[in-house]
Amino acid sequence: MRVVLFVKDPERGLSQLDDREWDSAMIASLEHVNYLTLHGQEYQTLEGKLNLDAGQLELLVVRMNNKTL
């Protein structure tokens, strides 16, 4: 299934982060995870929407601060 990630940013608003095919195992893992990593950056998943008109799953994420102390 096609999965589109949208990132919510306080300064830039909502923008598309990624768009790719996920297999059923990756989609099923969403039941057990709250965070995902893309291009070395960690994001927290906030909510998901199954868009039947577009035939895709849309996930809303926010960027996590990965700075080490």
ZIDA-V781294 format. One record per backbone hydrogen bond with DSSP energy under -0.5 kcal/mol. NH is the residue of the N-H (numbers start at 1). CO is the residue of the C=O. Records with the same first field share a line. If there is no record, write none. Layout:
BEGIN
NH->CO ; CO
END
This chain:
BEGIN
2->55
3->20
4->57
5->18
6->59
7->15
8->61
9->7 ; 13
13->9
15->7
17->5
18->5
20->3
22->1
27->23
28->24
29->25
30->27
31->28
32->29
33->29
36->43
38->41
41->38
43->36
44->62
45->34
46->60
47->60
49->58
51->49 ; 56
52->50
55->51
56->51
57->2
58->49
59->4
60->47
61->6 ; 59
62->44
64->42
66->64
END
